[in-house]
Amino acid sequence: MALDAPALEDEAAVTAETADGFDRWRARASLLLGPALFAALLLLPLPLKPEAQRLAAVMALVVAFWIGEPIPVAATALLAPCLALLVGAVPGADVRTRVAAAFSKFGDPILMLFIGGLFLAQAMAAHGLDRRIALGILSRKSVGASGARMVAALGVCSCLLSMWMNNTAVTALMIPIAAGMLGVARRGRPSGALGEAAMLMIPFAATVGGLATPVGTAPNLIGLGQLRTLAGVEVGFLQWMLLALPLAAALMAALILLLGRGLPVHAEALAAEAASERGRLGPWSRGEKLTLAAFLMAVGLWILGGLAQAWKGCAPLQWLSGRIPEESVPLLAAGLLFLLPASKGRPVLTWAQASRIDWGTLLLLGGGLSLGDLMLKTGLAAALGDAAVQGLGISSLWGLTALAAALAIGLSELTSNTATASMLLPVVIALAKAAGVSVIPPALAATLGCSFGFMLPISTPPNALAYATGMVPLRVMARRGLVFDAIGFVVLTGGLRLLCPALGLV
């Protein structure tokens, strides 16, 4: 980040001011639009049941606030069930039943899976295991052979880490490492095409890696939760990876080709720079070793749980799956880290470290699941699905899958990925039900598409971090992001069409 040229710094400052102005305009517009839509939908005569119409009014306000963000998206998620109770949009025989129905999803097992995964990621960051893994990959001699290989290695490293860690945390970790390597390659000169490619590769690859596992990013967990709640469909950890890992691999290959073109053929001493940084880390600490052991234990239990779903006749696997469900695996692994000592009198993971996880995203997950459940119970989801099928005229399985992917990718450019998943998935599932086709491919397309958002700094926090370095002009991010969005749409829809039937998900 010390490599910024004056011209790039000036452009970054001007564009950042423009982005801030757009954010303020968006917040003010939503603050007016949200309540106006709420009042209109509450008062106008609509062909909906009373509870469904009231929930539609609440949904309109919530969606407007999620898009415009006049208040934090997590606060909006907490406000949603309160408003639903206030206007009488929650079915139930008495007050206690209605309150339980409105807030029950904030304790959904899928949130426990996310909390445990975040605890493990926090332990990795606290002990520097994530940095050691990154430098271990980047210090290989083959990486330093060319600028294109360096960029590809940065992408592979970001992708692998973000399969298990928060995408934003991975980006924040990788950018300083990349900046140091660029300093060696460019000898203080402006970063140029190599810097642009490196700083785009890191956030893009982190987003792609998040697709590969259920715990890679919050929209994945929302998709799994909504499929379970609204459609009664269980997609296991291993089953998800068998589907999403090939898609992530194809996207990474396309990303390497897209960003690696036209880069300098030779780079200087890049592997040596990474090896030097790695040498400063010293020997493995006890905390690193125990964190790695807990992480590998969690991955092993997840894989065994997936094998139990596929191999129904194996009694030991069925026993293990019944006693240690997937949602409890990361909590058990993290529990060991709270117990095992990293040094005298200090556990591997302290509560002060663990409490730094993103609690706001957890609240947003709970709010999204709560609204999805209420849409099902009030009949609003079914009504929206019927209206969409009749209005759009798209009723084939793969037509709906393509539509879901396009909507998710488009919305995620301007809206929080998690918020996009929360508001889009119930509609997509209802639409598939109304059309009489399998809900799984359209729901998966919407879930995975919600993580796409490569064009703008405001699309995802990793994009914003990369843009803040000043090495990536906005026009470059927008142009490359648009191309990668289009590639992603093709890979996503084509891959689901091939893999869903092969894995029995249709």
C-alpha positions as CSV (number, residue, x, y, z in Angstrom):
1,M,0.0,0.0,0.0
2,A,3.0,2.2,0.2
3,L,3.4,1.7,-3.6
4,D,0.6,4.1,-4.6
5,A,1.5,6.5,-7.3
6,P,0.2,10.1,-6.8
7,A,-2.1,9.9,-9.8
8,L,-3.7,6.7,-8.4
9,E,-4.0,8.3,-5.0
10,D,-5.8,11.3,-6.4
11,E,-8.1,9.1,-8.5
12,A,-8.9,6.9,-5.4
13,A,-9.7,9.9,-3.3
14,V,-12.1,11.4,-5.9
15,T,-13.8,8.1,-6.5
16,A,-14.1,7.3,-2.8
17,E,-15.8,10.7,-2.3
18,T,-18.2,9.8,-5.1
19,A,-19.0,6.4,-3.6
20,D,-19.6,8.1,-0.2
21,G,-22.0,10.5,-1.8
22,F,-23.9,7.7,-3.5
23,D,-24.1,5.8,-0.2
24,R,-25.6,8.9,1.5
25,W,-28.1,9.4,-1.3
26,R,-29.0,5.7,-1.2
27,A,-29.6,5.8,2.6
28,R,-31.8,8.9,2.4
29,A,-33.9,7.5,-0.5
30,S,-34.5,4.2,1.3
31,L,-35.5,6.1,4.5
32,L,-38.3,7.7,2.5
33,L,-39.2,4.8,0.3
34,G,-39.3,2.1,3.0
35,P,-42.0,3.6,5.1
36,A,-44.0,4.8,2.0
37,L,-44.0,1.2,0.7
38,F,-44.9,-0.1,4.1
39,A,-47.9,2.2,4.4
40,A,-49.1,1.5,0.8
41,L,-49.0,-2.2,1.0
42,L,-50.6,-2.2,4.4
43,L,-53.6,0.0,3.3
44,L,-54.2,-0.9,-0.4
45,P,-56.7,-3.6,-1.3
46,L,-54.5,-6.6,-2.4
47,P,-55.5,-10.2,-3.4
48,L,-53.7,-11.6,-0.3
49,K,-54.7,-13.0,3.0
50,P,-54.6,-10.4,5.8
51,E,-51.5,-11.9,7.5
52,A,-49.7,-12.2,4.1
53,Q,-50.5,-8.6,3.2
54,R,-49.2,-7.3,6.5
55,L,-46.0,-9.3,6.1
56,A,-45.6,-8.0,2.6
57,A,-45.7,-4.5,4.0
58,V,-43.0,-5.4,6.5
59,M,-40.9,-7.1,3.8
60,A,-41.1,-4.0,1.6
61,L,-39.7,-1.8,4.4
62,V,-37.0,-4.4,5.3
63,V,-35.9,-4.9,1.7
64,A,-35.7,-1.1,1.2
65,F,-33.6,-0.7,4.3
66,W,-31.3,-3.6,3.4
67,I,-30.7,-2.1,0.0
68,G,-30.3,1.5,1.2
69,E,-28.8,0.8,4.7
70,P,-30.1,3.9,6.5
71,I,-29.5,1.8,9.6
72,P,-27.1,-1.2,9.9
73,V,-28.4,-4.3,8.1
74,A,-28.2,-6.3,11.3
75,A,-30.4,-3.8,13.1
76,T,-32.9,-4.1,10.3
77,A,-32.9,-7.9,10.7
78,L,-33.8,-7.5,14.4
79,L,-36.5,-4.9,13.5
80,A,-38.2,-7.2,11.0
81,P,-39.8,-9.8,13.5
82,C,-40.7,-6.9,15.8
83,L,-42.6,-5.1,13.1
84,A,-44.3,-8.4,12.0
85,L,-45.6,-8.9,15.6
86,L,-46.7,-5.2,15.7
87,V,-48.8,-5.3,12.6
88,G,-50.2,-8.8,13.3
89,A,-48.4,-10.7,10.6
90,V,-47.3,-13.7,12.7
91,P,-49.7,-16.6,12.9
92,G,-50.3,-18.1,16.3
93,A,-53.0,-18.9,18.9
94,D,-51.6,-16.6,21.6
95,V,-48.9,-14.0,22.3
96,R,-46.3,-16.5,23.5
97,T,-46.8,-18.7,20.4
98,R,-46.5,-15.7,18.1
99,V,-43.3,-14.4,19.8
100,A,-41.7,-17.8,19.7
101,A,-42.5,-18.1,16.0
102,A,-41.1,-14.7,15.2
103,F,-37.8,-15.1,17.0
104,S,-37.2,-18.9,16.9
105,K,-34.9,-18.7,13.8
106,F,-32.4,-16.7,15.7
107,G,-31.5,-20.0,17.4
108,D,-31.5,-22.1,14.2
109,P,-28.8,-24.8,14.1
110,I,-27.4,-23.3,11.0
111,L,-26.3,-20.3,13.1
112,M,-24.4,-22.7,15.4
113,L,-22.5,-24.0,12.5
114,F,-21.5,-20.5,11.5
115,I,-20.5,-19.5,15.1
116,G,-18.3,-22.6,15.4
117,G,-16.7,-21.9,12.0
118,L,-16.0,-18.3,13.0
119,F,-14.4,-19.4,16.3
120,L,-12.0,-21.7,14.4
121,A,-11.1,-18.9,11.9
122,Q,-10.5,-16.5,14.8
123,A,-8.1,-19.0,16.4
124,M,-6.2,-19.4,13.1
125,A,-5.9,-15.6,12.9
126,A,-4.9,-15.2,16.6
127,H,-2.0,-17.6,16.3
128,G,-0.9,-16.6,12.8
129,L,-1.7,-20.0,11.2
130,D,-3.5,-18.3,8.3
131,R,-0.4,-16.2,7.6
132,R,1.9,-19.2,7.8
133,I,-0.2,-21.1,5.3
134,A,-0.3,-18.1,2.9
135,L,3.5,-17.6,3.1
136,G,4.1,-21.3,2.8
137,I,2.3,-21.3,-0.6
138,L,3.8,-18.0,-1.8
139,S,7.4,-19.0,-0.9
140,R,7.6,-21.8,-3.4
141,K,10.2,-21.1,-6.1
142,S,7.7,-21.7,-8.9
143,V,5.7,-18.7,-7.8
144,G,8.5,-16.3,-8.3
145,A,9.1,-17.3,-11.9
146,S,6.7,-14.7,-13.3
147,G,4.2,-12.0,-12.4
148,A,1.4,-14.1,-13.8
149,R,2.4,-17.0,-11.5
150,M,2.6,-14.7,-8.5
151,V,-0.9,-13.4,-9.2
152,A,-2.2,-17.0,-9.7
153,A,-0.6,-18.1,-6.4
154,L,-2.1,-15.1,-4.5
155,G,-5.5,-16.2,-5.9
156,V,-5.1,-19.9,-5.0
157,C,-4.0,-19.0,-1.5
158,S,-6.9,-16.6,-1.0
159,C,-9.3,-19.1,-2.4
160,L,-8.1,-22.0,-0.1
161,L,-8.2,-19.8,3.0
162,S,-11.6,-18.3,2.3
163,M,-13.1,-21.8,2.1
164,W,-12.9,-21.9,5.9
165,M,-12.4,-18.2,6.9
166,N,-14.3,-15.0,6.5
167,N,-13.7,-13.6,3.0
168,T,-13.0,-10.1,4.3
169,A,-10.5,-11.4,6.9
170,V,-8.7,-13.3,4.2
171,T,-8.5,-10.2,2.0
172,A,-7.2,-8.1,4.8
173,L,-4.5,-10.8,5.5
174,M,-3.4,-11.2,1.9
175,I,-3.2,-7.5,0.8
176,P,-0.2,-6.6,2.9
177,I,1.6,-9.8,1.8
178,A,0.9,-9.0,-1.8
179,A,2.0,-5.4,-1.3
180,G,5.4,-6.5,0.0
181,M,5.9,-8.9,-2.9
182,L,4.9,-6.1,-5.4
183,G,7.5,-3.9,-3.8
184,V,10.2,-6.5,-4.6
185,A,8.9,-7.0,-8.2
186,R,8.5,-3.3,-9.0
187,R,11.4,-1.8,-7.0
188,G,9.3,1.2,-5.9
189,R,7.9,2.0,-9.3
190,P,4.1,2.4,-9.8
191,S,2.4,-0.9,-9.4
192,G,0.9,-0.8,-12.9
193,A,-0.8,-3.8,-14.5
194,L,0.8,-6.2,-12.0
195,G,-0.5,-4.3,-9.0
196,E,-4.0,-4.1,-10.5
197,A,-4.1,-7.8,-11.3
198,A,-2.9,-8.7,-7.8
199,M,-5.3,-6.5,-5.9
200,L,-8.2,-7.7,-8.0
201,M,-7.2,-11.3,-7.7
202,I,-7.2,-11.3,-3.9
203,P,-10.8,-10.2,-3.3
204,F,-12.2,-12.0,-6.3
205,A,-10.5,-15.3,-5.4
206,A,-11.6,-14.9,-1.7
207,T,-15.2,-14.6,-2.9
208,V,-14.8,-17.7,-5.2
209,G,-13.3,-19.7,-2.3
210,G,-16.2,-18.8,-0.1
211,L,-18.5,-20.7,-2.5
212,A,-16.8,-24.0,-2.0
213,T,-17.9,-24.9,1.6
214,P,-21.1,-24.3,3.6
215,V,-19.2,-22.3,6.1
216,G,-17.3,-20.3,3.5
217,T,-19.7,-17.4,3.4
218,A,-23.0,-16.4,5.1
219,P,-25.2,-16.7,2.0
220,N,-24.4,-20.4,1.7
221,L,-25.8,-21.0,5.2
222,I,-28.9,-18.9,4.4
223,G,-29.4,-21.0,1.4
224,L,-29.1,-24.3,3.3
225,G,-31.4,-22.9,6.1
226,Q,-34.1,-21.8,3.6
227,L,-34.0,-25.1,1.7
228,R,-34.5,-26.9,5.0
229,T,-37.2,-24.5,6.4
230,L,-39.2,-23.8,3.2
231,A,-38.7,-26.9,1.2
232,G,-37.7,-29.7,3.7
233,V,-34.5,-30.4,1.7
234,E,-31.3,-31.3,3.5
235,V,-28.0,-30.7,1.6
236,G,-25.1,-32.1,3.6
237,F,-21.6,-30.7,4.0
238,L,-20.0,-33.3,1.7
239,Q,-22.8,-33.0,-0.8
240,W,-22.4,-29.2,-1.0
241,M,-18.6,-29.6,-1.6
242,L,-19.1,-32.1,-4.3
243,L,-21.3,-29.6,-6.1
244,A,-19.6,-26.3,-5.2
245,L,-16.0,-27.2,-5.3
246,P,-15.9,-28.0,-9.1
247,L,-17.7,-24.7,-9.7
248,A,-15.2,-22.8,-7.6
249,A,-12.3,-24.6,-9.4
250,A,-13.7,-23.6,-12.8
251,L,-14.2,-20.0,-11.6
252,M,-10.6,-19.9,-10.3
253,A,-9.3,-21.2,-13.6
254,A,-11.2,-18.5,-15.5
255,L,-10.1,-15.8,-13.0
256,I,-6.4,-16.8,-13.5
257,L,-6.8,-16.6,-17.3
258,L,-8.7,-13.2,-17.0
259,L,-6.3,-11.5,-14.7
260,G,-3.0,-13.1,-15.8
261,R,-3.1,-11.9,-19.4
262,G,-0.5,-9.3,-20.4
263,L,1.5,-9.4,-17.1
264,P,5.3,-9.2,-17.1
265,V,6.9,-12.5,-18.0
266,H,9.6,-12.2,-15.4
267,A,9.4,-11.1,-11.8
268,E,12.2,-10.7,-9.4
269,A,12.9,-12.6,-6.2
270,L,9.2,-12.9,-5.3
271,A,9.5,-16.3,-3.7
272,A,12.6,-15.2,-1.8
273,E,10.6,-12.2,-0.4
274,A,7.8,-14.6,0.8
275,A,10.4,-17.1,2.2
276,S,12.1,-14.2,4.1
277,E,8.7,-13.2,5.6
278,R,8.0,-16.9,6.4
279,G,11.4,-17.2,8.1
280,R,10.5,-14.3,10.5
281,L,7.6,-16.3,11.8
282,G,9.9,-18.8,13.5
283,P,9.0,-22.3,14.5
284,W,5.4,-23.6,14.9
285,S,3.9,-22.5,18.2
286,R,1.8,-24.8,20.3
287,G,-1.2,-22.7,19.6
288,E,-0.7,-23.1,15.8
289,K,-0.4,-26.9,16.1
290,L,-3.5,-27.3,18.3
291,T,-5.5,-25.0,16.1
292,L,-4.5,-26.9,13.0
293,A,-5.4,-30.2,14.8
294,A,-8.8,-28.9,15.8
295,F,-9.4,-27.6,12.2
296,L,-8.5,-31.0,10.7
297,M,-10.7,-32.7,13.2
298,A,-13.7,-30.6,12.2
299,V,-13.0,-31.2,8.5
300,G,-12.7,-34.9,9.1
301,L,-16.0,-35.1,11.0
302,W,-17.8,-33.1,8.3
303,I,-16.5,-35.5,5.7
304,L,-17.6,-38.6,7.8
305,G,-21.0,-37.0,8.2
306,G,-21.3,-36.6,4.4
307,L,-20.3,-40.3,3.9
308,A,-22.9,-41.3,6.4
309,Q,-25.6,-39.7,4.3
310,A,-24.3,-41.5,1.2
311,W,-23.6,-44.8,2.9
312,K,-26.8,-45.7,4.8
313,G,-25.7,-49.2,5.5
314,C,-22.7,-48.4,7.6
315,A,-23.8,-48.6,11.3
316,P,-20.7,-46.8,12.8
317,L,-21.1,-43.9,10.4
318,Q,-24.8,-43.6,11.1
319,W,-24.1,-43.6,14.9
320,L,-21.5,-40.9,14.5
321,S,-23.8,-38.8,12.3
322,G,-26.6,-39.1,14.9
323,R,-24.4,-38.2,17.8
324,I,-22.3,-35.5,16.1
325,P,-24.5,-33.6,13.6
326,E,-22.7,-31.2,11.2
327,E,-23.9,-28.1,13.1
328,S,-22.2,-29.2,16.3
329,V,-18.8,-30.2,14.7
330,P,-17.1,-26.7,14.7
331,L,-18.5,-25.9,18.2
332,L,-16.9,-29.1,19.5
333,A,-13.6,-28.3,17.8
334,A,-13.7,-24.7,19.1
335,G,-14.6,-26.0,22.6
336,L,-11.4,-28.0,22.7
337,L,-9.5,-24.8,21.8
338,F,-11.1,-23.0,24.8
339,L,-9.8,-25.9,27.0
340,L,-6.4,-26.8,25.7
341,P,-3.5,-24.6,26.9
342,A,-1.4,-22.7,24.3
343,S,0.9,-21.6,27.1
344,K,0.9,-21.6,30.9
345,G,-2.4,-20.3,32.1
346,R,-3.7,-19.3,28.6
347,P,-5.9,-21.5,26.4
348,V,-5.5,-21.6,22.6
349,L,-8.6,-19.5,22.2
350,T,-9.7,-17.0,24.8
351,W,-13.2,-15.5,25.0
352,A,-11.7,-12.0,24.3
353,Q,-10.5,-13.4,21.0
354,A,-13.6,-15.4,20.2
355,S,-15.9,-12.5,20.9
356,R,-14.5,-10.5,18.0
357,I,-16.4,-12.6,15.4
358,D,-19.0,-10.9,13.2
359,W,-22.1,-11.0,15.5
360,G,-24.0,-8.6,13.1
361,T,-23.9,-11.2,10.3
362,L,-25.3,-13.8,12.7
363,L,-28.2,-11.5,13.5
364,L,-28.8,-10.9,9.8
365,L,-28.8,-14.6,9.2
366,G,-31.4,-15.1,12.0
367,G,-33.6,-12.2,10.6
368,G,-33.5,-13.6,7.1
369,L,-34.5,-17.1,8.3
370,S,-37.3,-15.7,10.4
371,L,-38.8,-13.7,7.5
372,G,-38.5,-16.8,5.2
373,D,-40.3,-18.9,7.7
374,L,-43.1,-16.3,8.1
375,M,-43.5,-16.0,4.3
376,L,-44.2,-19.7,4.2
377,K,-46.6,-19.7,7.2
378,T,-48.6,-16.7,6.0
379,G,-48.9,-17.9,2.4
380,L,-47.0,-14.8,1.1
381,A,-44.3,-17.0,-0.5
382,A,-46.8,-19.1,-2.4
383,A,-48.7,-16.0,-3.6
384,L,-45.5,-14.4,-4.8
385,G,-44.4,-17.5,-6.6
386,D,-47.8,-17.9,-8.4
387,A,-47.7,-14.3,-9.5
388,A,-44.1,-14.5,-10.7
389,V,-44.7,-17.6,-12.8
390,Q,-47.8,-16.1,-14.4
391,G,-46.2,-12.7,-15.0
392,L,-42.8,-13.9,-16.3
393,G,-44.0,-16.9,-18.2
394,I,-40.9,-18.8,-17.2
395,S,-41.8,-22.2,-15.8
396,S,-39.0,-24.6,-16.9
397,L,-36.5,-25.8,-14.3
398,W,-33.4,-24.4,-16.0
399,G,-35.1,-21.2,-17.1
400,L,-35.9,-20.5,-13.4
401,T,-32.4,-21.5,-12.4
402,A,-30.9,-19.0,-14.9
403,L,-33.4,-16.3,-13.8
404,A,-32.5,-16.9,-10.1
405,A,-28.7,-16.6,-10.9
406,A,-29.2,-13.4,-12.9
407,L,-31.3,-11.8,-10.2
408,A,-28.8,-12.8,-7.4
409,I,-25.8,-11.5,-9.3
410,G,-27.4,-8.3,-10.3
411,L,-28.7,-7.5,-6.8
412,S,-25.4,-8.4,-5.1
413,E,-23.7,-5.6,-6.9
414,L,-25.5,-2.9,-4.9
415,T,-26.8,-4.8,-1.8
416,S,-25.2,-6.8,0.9
417,N,-24.7,-10.4,-0.2
418,T,-26.3,-11.7,3.0
419,A,-29.2,-9.4,2.7
420,T,-29.7,-10.4,-1.0
421,A,-29.8,-14.0,0.0
422,S,-32.3,-13.4,2.8
423,M,-34.8,-11.5,0.6
424,L,-34.3,-13.5,-2.6
425,L,-34.3,-17.1,-1.6
426,P,-37.8,-17.4,-0.2
427,V,-39.2,-15.9,-3.5
428,V,-37.1,-18.2,-5.6
429,I,-38.2,-21.3,-3.7
430,A,-41.8,-20.2,-3.9
431,L,-41.5,-19.5,-7.6
432,A,-40.1,-23.1,-8.2
433,K,-42.9,-24.6,-6.1
434,A,-45.5,-22.7,-8.1
435,A,-44.0,-23.8,-11.4
436,G,-44.0,-27.4,-10.1
437,V,-40.3,-28.0,-10.6
438,S,-37.5,-29.0,-8.2
439,V,-36.6,-26.1,-5.8
440,I,-32.9,-27.2,-5.4
441,P,-31.2,-25.9,-8.6
442,P,-32.9,-22.5,-8.6
443,A,-32.3,-22.1,-4.8
444,L,-28.6,-23.1,-5.3
445,A,-28.3,-20.7,-8.2
446,A,-29.7,-17.8,-6.1
447,T,-27.5,-18.8,-3.1
448,L,-24.2,-19.0,-5.0
449,G,-25.1,-16.0,-7.2
450,C,-25.6,-13.8,-4.1
451,S,-21.8,-14.1,-3.5
452,F,-21.0,-12.6,-6.9
453,G,-20.5,-8.9,-6.9
454,F,-17.3,-8.0,-8.6
455,M,-17.9,-4.7,-10.3
456,L,-17.9,-2.0,-7.5
457,P,-16.1,-1.3,-4.3
458,I,-19.5,-1.2,-2.5
459,S,-20.4,-4.7,-3.8
460,T,-18.4,-6.6,-1.2
461,P,-16.1,-5.7,1.7
462,P,-13.2,-7.5,0.0
463,N,-13.7,-5.3,-3.0
464,A,-13.6,-2.2,-0.8
465,L,-10.4,-3.3,0.9
466,A,-8.7,-3.9,-2.5
467,Y,-9.9,-0.6,-3.9
468,A,-8.7,1.3,-0.8
469,T,-5.1,0.4,-1.7
470,G,-5.3,2.9,-4.5
471,M,-3.8,0.3,-6.9
472,V,-7.1,-0.5,-8.7
473,P,-8.9,2.3,-10.6
474,L,-12.6,2.1,-10.4
475,R,-12.9,1.7,-14.2
476,V,-10.6,-1.3,-14.1
477,M,-12.6,-3.0,-11.3
478,A,-15.9,-2.3,-13.1
479,R,-14.6,-3.6,-16.4
480,R,-13.0,-6.7,-15.1
481,G,-15.8,-7.3,-12.6
482,L,-18.5,-7.1,-15.3
483,V,-16.6,-9.7,-17.4
484,F,-16.2,-12.0,-14.4
485,D,-19.8,-11.6,-13.5
486,A,-20.7,-12.8,-17.0
487,I,-18.3,-15.7,-16.8
488,G,-19.7,-16.6,-13.4
489,F,-23.3,-16.6,-14.7
490,V,-22.2,-19.1,-17.5
491,V,-20.2,-21.3,-15.1
492,L,-22.9,-21.3,-12.4
493,T,-25.9,-22.1,-14.7
494,G,-24.0,-24.6,-16.8
495,G,-22.3,-26.2,-13.8
496,L,-25.6,-26.7,-12.0
497,R,-27.2,-28.2,-15.0
498,L,-24.4,-30.8,-15.2
499,L,-23.8,-31.4,-11.5
500,C,-27.3,-31.4,-10.0
501,P,-28.6,-34.4,-12.0
502,A,-25.3,-36.2,-11.4
503,L,-25.5,-35.8,-7.7
504,G,-29.2,-36.6,-7.5
505,L,-30.2,-33.0,-6.6
506,V,-33.0,-32.7,-9.1
